Amino acid sequence: MLARALLFILIGVAPASAAIDAENPPAPDRASKEEVGEPAVGFPQRPNFSPTVPTDRRRNTAIGYVGGFGTPVGIAGLEGVHRIGSMFELSAGYGIGLVAAGSEPHAGFWHVVQWAVMPRLRLGNDHSAFTMGAGASGGNYGAFPLCFDDPCSNTYPVSYFVWSNFEIGGEYWASGGFALRYFVGYAHGWCTSSSCVSAAENLPYFGWGFGYAF
Protein backbone atom coordinates (compact mmCIF):
# COMPACT_ATOMS: atom_id res chain seq x y z
CA MET A 1 0.00 0.00 0.00
CA LEU A 2 2.83 2.39 0.83
CA ALA A 3 4.58 1.72 -2.49
CA ARG A 4 1.38 2.36 -4.43
CA ALA A 5 0.86 5.71 -2.62
CA LEU A 6 4.39 6.85 -3.47
CA LEU A 7 3.83 5.98 -7.15
CA PHE A 8 0.71 8.14 -7.32
CA ILE A 9 2.57 11.05 -5.70
CA LEU A 10 5.46 10.87 -8.24
CA ILE A 11 3.03 10.76 -11.16
CA GLY A 12 1.40 14.01 -9.94
CA VAL A 13 4.65 15.88 -9.23
CA ALA A 14 6.32 15.22 -12.63
CA PRO A 15 3.88 17.29 -14.80
CA ALA A 16 4.02 20.18 -12.32
CA SER A 17 7.84 20.38 -12.46
CA ALA A 18 7.75 20.25 -16.27
CA ALA A 19 5.34 23.18 -16.35
CA ILE A 20 7.58 25.23 -14.06
CA ASP A 21 10.62 24.55 -16.29
CA ALA A 22 8.63 25.62 -19.36
CA GLU A 23 7.65 28.92 -17.77
CA ASN A 24 11.28 29.72 -16.72
CA PRO A 25 13.65 28.59 -19.47
CA PRO A 26 17.40 28.71 -18.72
CA ALA A 27 19.38 31.84 -19.79
CA PRO A 28 21.33 31.51 -23.05
CA ASP A 29 25.01 30.89 -22.84
CA ARG A 30 26.71 34.27 -23.50
CA ALA A 31 30.12 32.72 -23.80
CA SER A 32 28.99 30.77 -26.83
CA LYS A 33 27.95 34.04 -28.60
CA GLU A 34 31.29 35.62 -27.89
CA GLU A 35 33.07 32.59 -29.26
CA VAL A 36 31.21 32.78 -32.57
CA GLY A 37 31.89 36.52 -32.86
CA GLU A 38 28.38 37.92 -32.27
CA PRO A 39 28.37 41.48 -30.90
CA ALA A 40 27.53 41.91 -27.25
CA VAL A 41 24.44 43.96 -26.41
CA GLY A 42 25.35 47.29 -24.72
CA PHE A 43 25.66 51.04 -25.21
CA PRO A 44 26.53 52.22 -28.78
CA GLN A 45 30.16 53.23 -29.27
CA ARG A 46 31.12 56.79 -30.31
CA PRO A 47 32.42 56.91 -33.90
CA ASN A 48 36.16 57.49 -34.18
CA PHE A 49 36.66 60.71 -36.14
CA SER A 50 40.34 61.33 -36.88
CA PRO A 51 41.32 65.04 -36.84
CA THR A 52 41.90 66.55 -40.28
CA VAL A 53 45.09 68.49 -40.92
CA PRO A 54 44.50 71.69 -42.94
CA THR A 55 46.41 71.76 -46.20
CA ASP A 56 48.13 74.81 -47.69
CA ARG A 57 45.89 76.04 -50.50
CA ARG A 58 47.36 77.09 -53.81
CA ARG A 59 47.51 80.84 -54.49
CA ASN A 60 47.43 81.92 -58.14
CA THR A 61 47.07 85.72 -58.13
CA ALA A 62 48.95 88.54 -56.40
CA ILE A 63 48.56 92.33 -56.37
CA GLY A 64 51.16 94.67 -54.96
CA TYR A 65 53.40 97.71 -55.06
CA VAL A 66 56.42 97.89 -57.39
CA GLY A 67 59.26 100.39 -57.05
CA GLY A 68 62.80 100.89 -58.27
CA PHE A 69 64.91 102.68 -60.84
CA GLY A 70 63.82 102.65 -64.48
CA THR A 71 61.35 99.77 -63.99
CA PRO A 72 58.76 99.03 -66.70
CA VAL A 73 56.07 100.73 -64.54
CA GLY A 74 58.32 103.70 -63.72
CA ILE A 75 59.57 104.90 -60.37
CA ALA A 76 56.56 103.45 -58.52
CA GLY A 77 53.38 101.64 -59.46
CA LEU A 78 50.99 98.75 -59.01
CA GLU A 79 51.33 95.29 -60.53
CA GLY A 80 49.10 92.24 -60.78
CA VAL A 81 50.48 88.74 -61.36
CA HIS A 82 48.50 85.63 -62.34
CA ARG A 83 50.08 82.19 -62.47
CA ILE A 84 49.26 79.92 -65.40
CA GLY A 85 50.04 76.39 -64.30
CA SER A 86 53.21 75.83 -62.31
CA MET A 87 55.81 77.22 -64.76
CA PHE A 88 54.34 80.41 -66.21
CA GLU A 89 52.87 83.68 -64.99
CA LEU A 90 51.58 86.88 -66.58
CA SER A 91 52.06 90.32 -65.03
CA ALA A 92 50.50 93.68 -65.90
CA GLY A 93 50.70 97.05 -64.20
CA TYR A 94 50.96 100.80 -64.39
CA GLY A 95 52.85 103.52 -62.57
CA ILE A 96 54.44 106.95 -62.69
CA GLY A 97 57.32 107.75 -65.01
CA LEU A 98 59.92 109.88 -63.21
CA VAL A 99 61.11 111.72 -66.31
CA ALA A 100 57.55 112.43 -67.47
CA ALA A 101 56.50 113.65 -64.02
CA GLY A 102 59.37 116.14 -63.92
CA SER A 103 58.84 117.51 -67.44
CA GLU A 104 55.90 119.76 -66.42
CA PRO A 105 55.06 121.62 -63.20
CA HIS A 106 51.56 120.13 -62.95
CA ALA A 107 51.61 117.09 -65.24
CA GLY A 108 48.32 115.21 -65.58
CA PHE A 109 47.72 111.49 -65.17
CA TRP A 110 47.89 110.61 -68.87
CA HIS A 111 51.16 112.53 -69.19
CA VAL A 112 53.00 110.67 -66.42
CA VAL A 113 51.44 107.18 -66.54
CA GLN A 114 53.48 104.17 -67.71
CA TRP A 115 52.06 100.73 -68.50
CA ALA A 116 53.77 97.34 -68.65
CA VAL A 117 52.92 93.75 -69.60
CA MET A 118 55.26 90.78 -69.17
CA PRO A 119 54.92 86.96 -69.31
CA ARG A 120 57.48 85.16 -67.17
CA LEU A 121 58.89 81.66 -66.84
CA ARG A 122 58.94 80.23 -63.28
CA LEU A 123 61.46 77.66 -62.08
CA GLY A 124 60.59 76.57 -58.55
CA ASN A 125 57.62 75.62 -56.40
CA ASP A 126 54.40 77.29 -55.22
CA HIS A 127 56.25 79.39 -52.62
CA SER A 128 59.55 80.44 -54.21
CA ALA A 129 60.88 80.50 -57.74
CA PHE A 130 63.49 81.96 -60.09
CA THR A 131 61.85 84.01 -62.86
CA MET A 132 62.81 85.08 -66.38
CA GLY A 133 60.61 87.39 -68.45
CA ALA A 134 60.31 89.43 -71.62
CA GLY A 135 57.63 92.05 -72.18
CA ALA A 136 56.69 95.53 -73.32
CA SER A 137 55.99 98.88 -71.69
CA GLY A 138 55.30 102.45 -72.76
CA GLY A 139 55.10 106.04 -71.61
CA ASN A 140 56.42 109.56 -72.07
CA TYR A 141 60.19 109.79 -71.82
CA GLY A 142 62.96 112.27 -72.49
CA ALA A 143 66.40 113.43 -71.44
CA PHE A 144 66.33 114.21 -67.73
CA PRO A 145 68.32 117.49 -67.42
CA LEU A 146 71.08 118.00 -64.90
CA CYS A 147 70.33 121.46 -63.60
CA PHE A 148 72.95 123.62 -61.87
CA ASP A 149 71.01 126.88 -62.06
CA ASP A 150 69.02 128.38 -59.23
CA PRO A 151 66.13 128.32 -59.76
CA CYS A 152 65.94 125.31 -62.08
CA SER A 153 63.54 125.16 -64.99
CA ASN A 154 60.91 122.44 -64.52
CA THR A 155 60.00 122.20 -68.21
CA TYR A 156 61.69 120.03 -70.83
CA PRO A 157 60.38 118.11 -73.87
CA VAL A 158 59.37 114.43 -73.81
CA SER A 159 58.22 111.95 -76.44
CA TYR A 160 56.26 108.73 -76.27
CA PHE A 161 58.48 105.63 -76.13
CA VAL A 162 57.65 101.93 -76.32
CA TRP A 163 60.13 99.62 -74.60
CA SER A 164 61.07 95.96 -74.88
CA ASN A 165 62.10 94.65 -71.47
CA PHE A 166 64.13 91.59 -70.49
CA GLU A 167 64.60 90.66 -66.84
CA ILE A 168 65.52 87.97 -64.33
CA GLY A 169 64.50 87.84 -60.70
CA GLY A 170 62.97 85.87 -57.88
CA GLU A 171 59.70 85.71 -56.03
CA TYR A 172 58.42 84.36 -52.73
CA TRP A 173 54.77 83.81 -51.76
CA ALA A 174 54.28 82.89 -48.10
CA SER A 175 51.54 80.56 -46.85
CA GLY A 176 49.78 83.50 -45.20
CA GLY A 177 49.57 85.46 -48.48
CA PHE A 178 52.56 87.83 -48.29
CA ALA A 179 54.18 88.16 -51.74
CA LEU A 180 57.69 89.46 -52.47
CA ARG A 181 59.46 90.03 -55.79
CA TYR A 182 62.90 91.39 -56.80
CA PHE A 183 64.36 91.78 -60.27
CA VAL A 184 66.99 93.32 -62.56
CA GLY A 185 66.55 93.94 -66.27
CA TYR A 186 67.48 95.67 -69.49
CA ALA A 187 65.21 97.83 -71.68
CA HIS A 188 65.48 99.03 -75.26
CA GLY A 189 63.15 101.80 -76.43
CA TRP A 190 61.74 103.24 -79.66
CA CYS A 191 60.21 106.67 -80.03
CA THR A 192 56.71 106.51 -81.52
CA SER A 193 55.87 110.23 -81.50
CA SER A 194 55.78 112.38 -84.62
CA SER A 195 58.72 114.41 -83.27
CA CYS A 196 61.25 112.60 -81.08
CA VAL A 197 63.57 114.00 -78.46
CA SER A 198 67.12 112.82 -78.10
CA ALA A 199 67.40 110.47 -75.12
CA ALA A 200 69.08 107.23 -74.11
CA GLU A 201 67.35 104.25 -75.72
CA ASN A 202 69.08 101.46 -73.76
CA LEU A 203 68.64 101.39 -70.01
CA PRO A 204 69.39 98.88 -67.24
CA TYR A 205 66.87 98.77 -64.43
CA PHE A 206 66.22 97.11 -61.09
CA GLY A 207 63.36 96.99 -58.65
CA TRP A 208 61.36 95.19 -56.02
CA GLY A 209 57.72 94.57 -55.18
CA PHE A 210 55.56 93.32 -52.35
CA GLY A 211 51.86 92.70 -51.88
CA TYR A 212 49.26 90.02 -51.16
CA ALA A 213 48.65 86.70 -52.93
CA PHE A 214 45.24 85.01 -52.92
C-alpha positions as a Python dict, from the first residue, in 0.01 Angstrom:
ca = {
    (1, 'M'): (0, 0, 0),
    (2, 'L'): (283, 239, 83),
    (3, 'A'): (458, 172, -249),
    (4, 'R'): (138, 236, -443),
    (5, 'A'): (86, 571, -262),
    (6, 'L'): (439, 685, -347),
    (7, 'L'): (383, 598, -715),
    (8, 'F'): (71, 814, -732),
    (9, 'I'): (257, 1105, -570),
    (10, 'L'): (546, 1087, -824),
    (11, 'I'): (303, 1076, -1116),
    (12, 'G'): (140, 1401, -994),
    (13, 'V'): (465, 1588, -923),
    (14, 'A'): (632, 1522, -1263),
    (15, 'P'): (388, 1729, -1480),
    (16, 'A'): (402, 2018, -1232),
    (17, 'S'): (784, 2038, -1246),
    (18, 'A'): (775, 2025, -1627),
    (19, 'A'): (534, 2318, -1635),
    (20, 'I'): (758, 2523, -1406),
    (21, 'D'): (1062, 2455, -1629),
    (22, 'A'): (863, 2562, -1936),
    (23, 'E'): (765, 2892, -1777),
    (24, 'N'): (1128, 2972, -1672),
    (25, 'P'): (1365, 2859, -1947),
    (26, 'P'): (1740, 2871, -1872),
    (27, 'A'): (1938, 3184, -1979),
    (28, 'P'): (2133, 3151, -2305),
    (29, 'D'): (2501, 3089, -2284),
    (30, 'R'): (2671, 3427, -2350),
    (31, 'A'): (3012, 3272, -2380),
    (32, 'S'): (2899, 3077, -2683),
    (33, 'K'): (2795, 3404, -2860),
    (34, 'E'): (3129, 3562, -2789),
    (35, 'E'): (3307, 3259, -2926),
    (36, 'V'): (3121, 3278, -3257),
    (37, 'G'): (3189, 3652, -3286),
    (38, 'E'): (2838, 3792, -3227),
    (39, 'P'): (2837, 4148, -3090),
    (40, 'A'): (2753, 4191, -2725),
    (41, 'V'): (2444, 4396, -2641),
    (42, 'G'): (2535, 4729, -2472),
    (43, 'F'): (2566, 5104, -2521),
    (44, 'P'): (2653, 5222, -2878),
    (45, 'Q'): (3016, 5323, -2927),
    (46, 'R'): (3112, 5679, -3031),
    (47, 'P'): (3242, 5691, -3390),
    (48, 'N'): (3616, 5749, -3418),
    (49, 'F'): (3666, 6071, -3614),
    (50, 'S'): (4034, 6133, -3688),
    (51, 'P'): (4132, 6504, -3684),
    (52, 'T'): (4190, 6655, -4028),
    (53, 'V'): (4509, 6849, -4092),
    (54, 'P'): (4450, 7169, -4294),
    (55, 'T'): (4641, 7176, -4620),
    (56, 'D'): (4813, 7481, -4769),
    (57, 'R'): (4589, 7604, -5050),
    (58, 'R'): (4736, 7709, -5381),
    (59, 'R'): (4751, 8084, -5449),
    (60, 'N'): (4743, 8192, -5814),
    (61, 'T'): (4707, 8572, -5813),
    (62, 'A'): (4895, 8854, -5640),
    (63, 'I'): (4856, 9233, -5637),
    (64, 'G'): (5116, 9467, -5496),
    (65, 'Y'): (5340, 9771, -5506),
    (66, 'V'): (5642, 9789, -5739),
    (67, 'G'): (5926, 10039, -5705),
    (68, 'G'): (6280, 10089, -5827),
    (69, 'F'): (6491, 10268, -6084),
    (70, 'G'): (6382, 10265, -6448),
    (71, 'T'): (6135, 9977, -6399),
    (72, 'P'): (5876, 9903, -6670),
    (73, 'V'): (5607, 10073, -6454),
    (74, 'G'): (5832, 10370, -6372),
    (75, 'I'): (5957, 10490, -6037),
    (76, 'A'): (5656, 10345, -5852),
    (77, 'G'): (5338, 10164, -5946),
    (78, 'L'): (5099, 9875, -5901),
    (79, 'E'): (5133, 9529, -6053),
    (80, 'G'): (4910, 9224, -6078),
    (81, 'V'): (5048, 8874, -6136),
    (82, 'H'): (4850, 8563, -6234),
    (83, 'R'): (5008, 8219, -6247),
    (84, 'I'): (4926, 7992, -6540),
    (85, 'G'): (5004, 7639, -6430),
    (86, 'S'): (5321, 7583, -6231),
    (87, 'M'): (5581, 7722, -6476),
    (88, 'F'): (5434, 8041, -6621),
    (89, 'E'): (5287, 8368, -6499),
    (90, 'L'): (5158, 8688, -6658),
    (91, 'S'): (5206, 9032, -6503),
    (92, 'A'): (5050, 9368, -6590),
    (93, 'G'): (5070, 9705, -6420),
    (94, 'Y'): (5096, 10080, -6439),
    (95, 'G'): (5285, 10352, -6257),
    (96, 'I'): (5444, 10695, -6269),
    (97, 'G'): (5732, 10775, -6501),
    (98, 'L'): (5992, 10988, -6321),
    (99, 'V'): (6111, 11172, -6631),
    (100, 'A'): (5755, 11243, -6747),
    (101, 'A'): (5650, 11365, -6402),
    (102, 'G'): (5937, 11614, -6392),
    (103, 'S'): (5884, 11751, -6744),
    (104, 'E'): (5590, 11976, -6642),
    (105, 'P'): (5506, 12162, -6320),
    (106, 'H'): (5156, 12013, -6295),
    (107, 'A'): (5161, 11709, -6524),
    (108, 'G'): (4832, 11521, -6558),
    (109, 'F'): (4772, 11149, -6517),
    (110, 'W'): (4789, 11061, -6887),
    (111, 'H'): (5116, 11253, -6919),
    (112, 'V'): (5300, 11067, -6642),
    (113, 'V'): (5144, 10718, -6654),
    (114, 'Q'): (5348, 10417, -6771),
    (115, 'W'): (5206, 10073, -6850),
    (116, 'A'): (5377, 9734, -6865),
    (117, 'V'): (5292, 9375, -6960),
    (118, 'M'): (5526, 9078, -6917),
    (119, 'P'): (5492, 8696, -6931),
    (120, 'R'): (5748, 8516, -6717),
    (121, 'L'): (5889, 8166, -6684),
    (122, 'R'): (5894, 8023, -6328),
    (123, 'L'): (6146, 7766, -6208),
    (124, 'G'): (6059, 7657, -5855),
    (125, 'N'): (5762, 7562, -5640),
    (126, 'D'): (5440, 7729, -5522),
    (127, 'H'): (5625, 7939, -5262),
    (128, 'S'): (5955, 8044, -5421),
    (129, 'A'): (6088, 8050, -5774),
    (130, 'F'): (6349, 8196, -6009),
    (131, 'T'): (6185, 8401, -6286),
    (132, 'M'): (6281, 8508, -6638),
    (133, 'G'): (6061, 8739, -6845),
    (134, 'A'): (6031, 8943, -7162),
    (135, 'G'): (5763, 9205, -7218),
    (136, 'A'): (5669, 9553, -7332),
    (137, 'S'): (5599, 9888, -7169),
    (138, 'G'): (5530, 10245, -7276),
    (139, 'G'): (5510, 10604, -7161),
    (140, 'N'): (5642, 10956, -7207),
    (141, 'Y'): (6019, 10979, -7182),
    (142, 'G'): (6296, 11227, -7249),
    (143, 'A'): (6640, 11343, -7144),
    (144, 'F'): (6633, 11421, -6773),
    (145, 'P'): (6832, 11749, -6742),
    (146, 'L'): (7108, 11800, -6490),
    (147, 'C'): (7033, 12146, -6360),
    (148, 'F'): (7295, 12362, -6187),
    (149, 'D'): (7101, 12688, -6206),
    (150, 'D'): (6902, 12838, -5923),
    (151, 'P'): (6613, 12832, -5976),
    (152, 'C'): (6594, 12531, -6208),
    (153, 'S'): (6354, 12516, -6499),
    (154, 'N'): (6091, 12244, -6452),
    (155, 'T'): (6000, 12220, -6821),
    (156, 'Y'): (6169, 12003, -7083),
    (157, 'P'): (6038, 11811, -7387),
    (158, 'V'): (5937, 11443, -7381),
    (159, 'S'): (5822, 11195, -7644),
    (160, 'Y'): (5626, 10873, -7627),
    (161, 'F'): (5848, 10563, -7613),
    (162, 'V'): (5765, 10193, -7632),
    (163, 'W'): (6013, 9962, -7460),
    (164, 'S'): (6107, 9596, -7488),
    (165, 'N'): (6210, 9465, -7147),
    (166, 'F'): (6413, 9159, -7049),
    (167, 'E'): (6460, 9066, -6684),
    (168, 'I'): (6552, 8797, -6433),
    (169, 'G'): (6450, 8784, -6070),
    (170, 'G'): (6297, 8587, -5788),
    (171, 'E'): (5970, 8571, -5603),
    (172, 'Y'): (5842, 8436, -5273),
    (173, 'W'): (5477, 8381, -5176),
    (174, 'A'): (5428, 8289, -4810),
    (175, 'S'): (5154, 8056, -4685),
    (176, 'G'): (4978, 8350, -4520),
    (177, 'G'): (4957, 8546, -4848),
    (178, 'F'): (5256, 8783, -4829),
    (179, 'A'): (5418, 8816, -5174),
    (180, 'L'): (5769, 8946, -5247),
    (181, 'R'): (5946, 9003, -5579),
    (182, 'Y'): (6290, 9139, -5680),
    (183, 'F'): (6436, 9178, -6027),
    (184, 'V'): (6699, 9332, -6256),
    (185, 'G'): (6655, 9394, -6627),
    (186, 'Y'): (6748, 9567, -6949),
    (187, 'A'): (6521, 9783, -7168),
    (188, 'H'): (6548, 9903, -7526),
    (189, 'G'): (6315, 10180, -7643),
    (190, 'W'): (6174, 10324, -7966),
    (191, 'C'): (6021, 10667, -8003),
    (192, 'T'): (5671, 10651, -8152),
    (193, 'S'): (5587, 11023, -8150),
    (194, 'S'): (5578, 11238, -8462),
    (195, 'S'): (5872, 11441, -8327),
    (196, 'C'): (6125, 11260, -8108),
    (197, 'V'): (6357, 11400, -7846),
    (198, 'S'): (6712, 11282, -7810),
    (199, 'A'): (6740, 11047, -7512),
    (200, 'A'): (6908, 10723, -7411),
    (201, 'E'): (6735, 10425, -7572),
    (202, 'N'): (6908, 10146, -7376),
    (203, 'L'): (6864, 10139, -7001),
    (204, 'P'): (6939, 9888, -6724),
    (205, 'Y'): (6687, 9877, -6443),
    (206, 'F'): (6622, 9711, -6109),
    (207, 'G'): (6336, 9699, -5865),
    (208, 'W'): (6136, 9519, -5602),
    (209, 'G'): (5772, 9457, -5518),
    (210, 'F'): (5556, 9332, -5235),
    (211, 'G'): (5186, 9270, -5188),
    (212, 'Y'): (4926, 9002, -5116),
    (213, 'A'): (4865, 8670, -5293),
    (214, 'F'): (4524, 8501, -5292),
}
